[in-house]
């Protein structure tokens, strides 16, 4: 595991770029290329592998693991279990992205089994966090249907409970992002509505979180920094882009050029204690 002693967002971004952590992704068919491009843009190194026969070797050379359940199949589920188990035994950070967990019993069963391997971070939208916590949501597969204030408040409480139950960080993304370890909470503002019109934006964010927690030793603040970088780039790209197509290019260019010192990442973060 690559580590950095500083919790400053600017230094955390600099640490990622200096070390270029190798992030192993077991992800869905839709998201592979966007994830690889996003990791390269932010300064990390992507690796996509899902064959069970090489899983232990791949996890062994990676600095972090990101598991995304978007397009499940039997062999991939087996690979996810072996990868998460290997990462857990090796003490390597890993991120669980419970894509559309409320949509089917298979997704619920897979995620609950993977939680036994103690992910460092769970990253999902409000509907996914509610479903993972066993609460009713308005999910329609991978889209979040729980954006109303009352539902967001419920999802925030569910995020705190999940973090405490599994001794991990939970990152819940939406109009305002929430990052919690069950004791402290960081709210992150920014982003743009066009981010919801581009596929795999959330999937790629989960992998960016994996890169940040690999390059830094404080998972809560590193996760918040990853989300702040994303929010900053999304906000800037949204001001310039004419629509979803041009947004992608500007977003990638902005991530690539992002300067943690001048982007004022800390101003996007509000830190509070959880009651």
C-alpha positions in Angstrom: 0.0 0.0 0.0 1.3 3.4 -1.0 1.0 5.9 1.9 1.2 9.6 2.5 1.3 11.3 5.9 -0.6 14.4 4.9 -4.4 14.8 5.0 -4.4 18.1 3.0 -6.5 17.7 -0.2 -3.9 19.3 -2.3 -1.2 17.0 -0.9 -3.4 14.0 -1.3 -3.9 14.8 -5.0 -0.1 15.4 -5.3 0.5 12.0 -3.6 -1.7 10.2 -6.1 0.1 11.8 -9.1 3.5 11.1 -7.6 2.9 7.5 -6.9 0.3 6.6 -9.7 -1.3 3.8 -7.8 -2.3 0.7 -9.8 -6.0 0.2 -9.4 -7.4 -3.3 -10.2 -11.0 -3.1 -11.4 -13.5 -5.9 -11.6 -16.2 -3.8 -13.2 -19.1 -3.9 -15.6 -18.9 -4.1 -19.4 -20.4 -0.6 -19.8 -17.8 1.1 -17.6 -14.4 -0.4 -18.4 -13.2 2.2 -20.9 -14.6 5.3 -19.0 -13.0 4.0 -15.8 -9.6 3.5 -17.5 -9.7 6.9 -19.1 -10.7 8.6 -15.9 -8.0 7.0 -13.8 -5.4 8.0 -16.4 -6.7 11.5 -16.4 -6.4 11.9 -12.6 -3.0 10.4 -12.6 -3.5 6.8 -11.6 -3.0 3.5 -13.5 -5.9 1.3 -14.4 -6.0 -2.5 -14.6 -9.0 -4.6 -15.7 -9.0 -8.3 -14.9 -11.7 -10.8 -14.0 -10.3 -14.3 -14.7 -10.5 -16.4 -11.6 -7.2 -18.2 -12.5 -5.1 -15.0 -12.3 -7.0 -13.2 -9.5 -4.5 -13.7 -6.7 -1.6 -12.7 -8.9 -3.4 -9.5 -10.1 -4.5 -8.4 -6.6 -0.9 -9.1 -5.5 0.6 -6.5 -7.9 -2.2 -3.9 -7.5 -2.2 -1.1 -5.0 -6.0 -1.1 -4.6 -9.0 -3.0 -5.7 -12.4 -1.7 -6.9 -15.3 -4.1 -7.3 -18.4 -3.0 -9.2 -21.4 -5.4 -9.5 -23.0 -3.7 -12.5 -23.0 -6.7 -14.8 -22.9 -9.8 -12.7 -22.3 -13.4 -13.8 -21.4 -16.6 -11.9 -17.7 -16.6 -12.9 -17.3 -12.9 -12.2 -18.9 -13.3 -8.7 -16.4 -16.0 -7.9 -13.6 -13.7 -9.1 -15.0 -10.9 -6.9 -15.0 -13.1 -3.9 -11.4 -14.3 -4.4 -10.2 -10.7 -5.2 -11.8 -9.2 -2.1 -10.6 -12.1 0.1 -7.1 -11.8 -1.2 -7.1 -8.0 -0.7 -8.4 -8.3 2.8 -5.8 -10.9 3.8 -3.0 -8.7 2.3 -4.3 -5.5 4.0 -4.9 -3.7 0.7 -7.6 -1.1 0.4 -10.6 -1.9 -1.7 -13.9 -0.2 -2.7 -17.3 -1.8 -3.2 -19.6 -0.2 -5.7 -23.1 -1.8 -5.1 -24.5 -0.8 -8.5 -28.3 -1.3 -8.5 -28.1 -3.5 -5.4 -31.9 -3.1 -4.8 -32.8 -4.4 -8.3 -32.4 -8.1 -7.7 -31.9 -10.8 -5.1 -28.6 -11.8 -6.8 -27.2 -8.3 -6.4 -28.2 -8.2 -2.7 -26.8 -11.6 -2.0 -23.5 -10.8 -3.8 -23.0 -7.5 -1.9 -23.8 -8.9 1.5 -21.4 -11.7 0.9 -18.7 -9.3 -0.2 -19.1 -7.1 2.9 -17.6 -10.0 4.9 -14.3 -9.1 3.4 -14.4 -5.6 5.0 -14.2 -3.0 2.2 -12.4 0.1 3.0 -15.0 2.2 1.3 -18.6 1.7 0.0 -19.5 4.1 -2.7 -23.1 4.4 -4.0 -26.0 6.7 -4.6 -28.8 7.2 -2.0 -30.9 4.4 -3.4 -28.0 2.0 -3.3 -27.1 2.9 0.2 -30.6 2.5 1.4 -31.0 -0.9 -0.3 -27.6 -2.1 1.0 -28.8 -1.1 4.5 -32.0 -3.2 4.0 -34.3 -0.2 3.8 -36.9 0.5 1.1 -35.9 2.9 -1.7 -37.2 4.1 -5.0 -34.3 2.7 -7.1 -34.8 1.9 -10.8 -31.7 -0.3 -11.2 -28.6 1.9 -11.3 -30.4 5.3 -11.2 -31.1 7.0 -7.9 -34.8 7.6 -7.2 -34.2 8.9 -3.7 -33.3 12.5 -4.2 -36.1 14.1 -2.1 -35.0 15.7 1.1 -36.7 13.1 3.4 -35.2 10.2 1.5 -31.7 11.8 1.5 -32.0 12.3 5.3 -32.9 8.6 5.6 -30.0 7.6 3.3 -27.6 9.7 5.3 -28.6 7.9 8.5 -28.3 4.6 6.6 -24.8 5.6 5.5 -23.7 6.3 9.1 -25.1 2.9 10.2 -23.4 1.0 7.4 -20.1 2.7 8.2 -20.3 1.8 11.9 -21.6 -1.8 11.2 -18.8 -2.6 8.7 -16.0 -0.3 10.2 -15.5 1.4 6.9 -16.1 4.7 5.1 -19.3 5.2 3.2 -19.4 7.7 0.3 -23.0 8.6 -0.8 -23.1 10.7 -3.9 -25.9 13.0 -5.1 -26.7 16.7 -5.3 -24.6 17.0 -2.1 -22.1 14.2 -1.5 -21.8 12.7 2.0 -18.7 10.8 3.3 -18.9 9.2 6.7 -17.0 6.8 8.9 -20.0 6.7 11.3 -18.3 9.2 13.7 -17.5 12.1 11.4 -19.2 13.3 8.3 -17.9 15.4 5.4 -20.4 17.0 3.0 -19.0 17.9 -0.5 -20.7 20.5 -2.8 -20.2 21.0 -6.5 -20.7 18.9 -9.6 -23.3 19.5 -12.4 -26.6 17.9 -13.5 -24.9 16.8 -16.8 -22.9 14.3 -14.7 -26.1 12.3 -14.5 -26.5 12.3 -18.3 -23.2 10.4 -18.9 -22.9 6.7 -18.3 -20.3 5.3 -15.9 -19.6 8.6 -14.1 -20.3 7.0 -10.7 -18.5 3.8 -11.6 -15.4 5.8 -12.5 -15.7 7.8 -9.3 -15.5 4.6 -7.3 -12.2 3.7 -9.0 -10.9 7.2 -8.4 -11.7 6.7 -4.7 -9.7 3.5 -4.8 -6.8 5.4 -6.2 -6.9 8.1 -3.5 -7.1 5.7 -0.6 -4.2 3.7 -2.1 -2.0 6.8 -2.3 -3.0 8.2 1.1 -3.3 6.7 4.6 -6.5 8.4 5.8 -9.5 6.8 4.1 -12.1 9.3 5.2 -10.3 12.4 4.1 -8.9 10.7 1.0 -12.3 9.7 -0.1 -13.6 13.2 0.5 -10.8 14.6 -1.6 -11.6 12.2 -4.5 -15.2 13.4 -4.4 -14.1 17.0 -4.2 -11.9 16.6 -7.2 -14.8 15.1 -9.1 -17.2 17.8 -8.0 -14.8 20.5 -9.0 -14.2 19.0 -12.5 -17.9 18.4 -13.0 -18.8 21.9 -12.1 -16.2 23.4 -14.4 -17.1 21.1 -17.3 -20.8 21.8 -16.9 -20.2 25.6 -17.3 -18.4 25.0 -20.6 -20.1 22.0 -22.2 -23.0 22.3 -24.6 -24.3 18.8 -23.7 -23.3 15.3 -22.5 -21.0 14.7 -25.5 -18.8 17.7 -25.0 -19.1 17.4 -21.2 -17.0 14.2 -21.2 -14.1 15.7 -23.0 -14.0 18.9 -20.9 -14.4 16.8 -17.7 -11.4 14.6 -18.6 -9.3 17.6 -19.5 -10.2 19.3 -16.2 -9.3 16.3 -14.1 -6.0 16.0 -16.0 -5.2 19.7 -15.3 -6.7 19.9 -11.8 -4.4 21.7 -9.4 -5.2 21.0 -5.8 -3.7 24.2 -4.6 -5.7 26.5 -6.9 -8.9 24.5 -7.0 -9.6 25.3 -3.3 -10.8 21.7 -2.7 -11.1 22.3 1.0 -13.8 25.0 0.5 -16.1 22.3 -0.9 -15.9 20.3 2.3 -18.0 20.8 5.5 -16.9 18.5 8.3 -19.2 17.7 11.3 -19.4 15.1 14.0 -22.2 12.5 13.7 -24.7 12.8 16.5 
